[in-house]
Amino acid sequence: MKIIYAGTPEFAVPALAALIQSSHEVSLVLTQPDRPAGRGMKLKPSPVKSLALEHNIPVLQPETLKDAAVQAQIAAENADALVVAAYGLIIPTAVLNMPRHGCYNIHASLLPRWRGAAPIQRSLLAGDKETGVTIMEVVPALDAGAMILRGALPITAQDTAQTLHDGLANIGAKLMLQAMNQLESAGKLAAEPQDEALVTYAEKLQKSEAAIDWHQDAEALSRQVRAFNPFPVAQSTLQGDTCRIWMAQALDGQAEPGTIVSLDQGIIVGCGKGLLKIDELQLPGGKRLKARDFLAGNPLKLGDKFGS
């Protein structure tokens, strides 16, 4: 089939790679405009654009898909399907109606749970036992399309937003290729409507959510640390400096919230309930370090306190 692919970040790369390597033709890639990045703030292409250019696939980078000239370019492709993965722009109904066999999205949750912008992080924060990917029809309403395929992924106590992101991206690539193969052979895809009574929303992350409140349960703080790794990274204060906490785990026990009670096997801190063992942390201008390496250059003592 002739496919238009719309995606921008790393999450969208595996599915594009799978389609490129398949028997289908990716005739056009839609991705967001190059953005400033790095210390020099030079314009940097999206990961999806970089992959497309490696394979000589035409790339279109409009600021909006509402522009008539842009819509004319998309319509001229006469595509069989539009595949979407973390594109980041609203797709107007006029564009949704262009592909012969419809538009399909890779969404990083087991819909109808966690519609919206941050499904991976919200599933971690909520303490879900599993997450997954849903291949769904794209409709004007937010993540409300009928479901085509679903694939689950267990959430372990070691998972971060980054590890789940990588696992889900790979699952999404396999499921989307499976869906496109089915669409090619059958001409249509069976779809199951979402149960609106089960819908939850994954609100966009706010940097203010990264601040650690040591009066909370250690289990909740462990999930917060892992959900905000690699962005925006959970943080506290330590000896007057902002301290970013990259990895941590909950332990049994009780101590004054924010107070360091052990330095033997990591930095162990009291919480509202339980203890939090900090395994990796970082001070401003410094590197992300394992607790033992951090302590070698930043001596702490029992009774020192982390602040909010």
N, C-alpha and C positions, 0 to 999 in steps of 0.2 A: 504494500500500500504506500501511497504518498502521504507523508506525515509532516505537519508543522509542529515544532517543539518549542514550548515557551517555558523558560526557567532561568534562574539567575545564580544562586549560591552553590556551594559544594554539594548540598543535599540533592540537587538536580542533576549532578554529573553522572552518577552510575546509570540512571535510566537512559540518558542520552547516549552514553557509551554502548549500552545494550542494544539500542535501536540502530545505531550506526553499524554494529557488528552483525545485525540480523539481515534478513532478506528484504526488509522494508527500506524505503527511500526517505530520508529526512531531507526535504527540499528547502526548508527555511527554518532558521532559529530566531525566535524572539527573545530578547534579554534586555535587562535594564541598561541605561546609558552608563558608560565608564564613570566611575566615581573616584575622587581623590582618596589616596590611601598612603600609609607609611609616613615616615618622618618628613620627607620632602613634599608630601601631599600631592604627588603626581597622579595623573589620571591612570586608573588601573582597570583593565577589562574584567568582567565577571568570569568566574571559573567556567561557566557554560559557554561564554563567548570564546574563551581560549581553546576549549576542546573543539568547538565547531570550526574555528579557523584552521586547526591542525588537520582537519579532514575536508577542508575547502568547501564548507557548507556556507551559503550566504547567511549573513546576520543582519537583522533589523533591530534597531535600538531606539524606539520612539519614547518620548516622555509620557505619552498617552496613546491609547488605542482608539480614542474618540475622534481623532483626526481623519477626515475623509480620504486624504491621499494615502495615509497609512492603511486604512481599511481596503482601499483599492488594490494596494500591493499584496495584501493577504488574500483577497478574493481571487486575484490573478493566478495564485498557486493552484487553484482548483483541487485542494487537498481532500484526501479521504477522511482524515482525522486530525484533530488538534490535541496534542498531549501537553498537559500542564503540570509543572512541579515547582512549587515555591517561586513563582514568577514575580510576584510583588506588585503587579498592576491589575486594576479592575479590567475585566474583559467584557466589553459591551455585548448586549444581546445580538446586535448586528453581526459581530464577529463569531459569536457562538453558533450562529445559524449558517455559517459559511461552509464548514467541512461536510462532506457528503454523509459521513457516518457518525458525526457528532464530536463532542469535546469531552476529554477524560482527564481527571486530576489524580495525582498521587498525594494523599493526605496522611500525615504522620500520626494517626490515632485510629483506634477501633471505633469508628462512628457508630452511633450518634454521640458518643462521649468525646468531649474536647474538640468541638468545632472552634475555629478561630486561629489566632496568630501564634500561640506558644503551646501547642499540645504536648510536646515532649517534656518541657519544664513543668507544666501543670500536672502531668501524670506523676512525675517524681515527687513534687511537693505534696500531692494528695495521698501519697503512700500506696498508689495502685500496685497490684501484684503483676500486672502485665500491661503492655501497650501494643502497638501494632501499626499496620498500614491498611488503609482502605483505598481501593481504586473506585472512583465515583464519577458519575456524570456531572459535568459542570453546568450549573444553573445560576441565574442572577442572584439568588439569595445565598448568604454566606455558608459554604460547606453543607448545603442542604440537599444536594443531588442524590439520586438513587445510587445504591451500592452495587458494584459489579463483583469485586473480589476483596477478600480480607485476609490478612496474614498476621498472626500474633507473635509477640516477642516477650518472654518473661523479663521482669525487672529484678535484678539481683541487688544485694546490699552494697555491691561495689560499683554499680552503674552510675555514670554521670550523664549529664545532658549530651556530652560529646560521644560517649560510647553508644548510647541509644541512638543518637543521630546517625552514626555510621552504620549501625546494624539495620536501622529502618530504611535508610537510603538504599541499601543493597536488596532488602526485601521488596521495596517499592519497584526497583528496576526489574526484578524477576516477575513480579505480578503484572506490571504494565506490559512487558513483552508478551506474557501469557495472554493478556486481554487483547492485545493487538493481533496476535496470531488467531485467536478465536474470532475476532471481528472479521479478519480476512477470509476465514473459511466459512463462516456462517452468515456474514453480512449484517449481523446484529448481535447484541450482547444482552443476556438476561440480567435484569436489574431489580433489586429489592428496595422499596422505599424505606427511609429511615423512620424509626418510631419517635415521633416528636416528644412523647412523654419522657423519653430517656435522654434528651439533649442536655449537655452541659457545655459551657463556653470557656475557652482557654484565652483569657484576656492577655493582651500584650504585656510583656515584662516591663516593670518600672525599676529604675536604678535604686530607688528608695527601698525596694524590697530586699536588697542585698544586705542591709544592716542587720547584724545579729543581735537579738534580744536574749541575753543569757538567762532570763527568767522563764524562757520557754522550755518545753520538754526536749531532752537530748536527741530523741528519735527525730523530732521535727527539725531540729537544727542540723542533724546529719543529712536529712533530705534536702534542706535548704542549700547546704554547701554543695551537694552533688548536683542539684538542679541548676545552680548558677555557675557551674564549671562547664564551659570556659567563659561564659559571659552571663551577667556582669561581674561575677565572682563575689562570694559572700565576704563581708568585711566587718572588722571590729576595730577597737583602738587598743594599743599596747604601748605603755610608757610614752604616751603623747603622740605616737605615730599611728597612721592608718595601717592596719594589718589585714592583708587579703588572705583568706583561708581557702585553700584549694581542695583539700581532702580531709575528711574527718569521719569518725564512726562513733556511735553511741555505745556507752558501757553502763553496767549497773553500778549503783553507788549513789552517794548524796554528798554535796558540799555547797558552800556559799556560791551563788551564781556569779560567774565570771572569775572565780578564784582558782589559781593553779594549785593543784593538790598533789601532782606527781610529775616527774621529769624523766622517769626511768624508761618507759616504753612509749615515747611520744610526749606531747604536752597535754596533760589531762586537766580539764577545767570543769568546775561545778556548773550545774544548770538548774533550772526550776525543778526538774525531775531527772535524775540520772546524771551521768558524766559524759563529756564530749572529749574524745581523744583526737587531737589535731595531728595529722600525719604530714601535711604539706602546707607551707605558708610563705608569705612574701611581704617584705617591708618596702616602702617607696624607694625607687632607685635601685633596688636589689633584685636578685634572681628568685624565682620560685624554688624553694628548698625543702628537702625532707627535714623532719623535725630535728633529727640528730645533727644534721649539718647546720641548720639554723642556730641551734644552741651553741655550736662550736664558736660562732662569731657573734652571737647575741646572748650572753649569759643571762639566764633568768633564775629566780629562786622561788621556792615554795612560798605561797602567800601573795605573790605578785598577781595583779588583776588585769583582766581584759575589760574594756569598757564598751558601752553601746555606741 
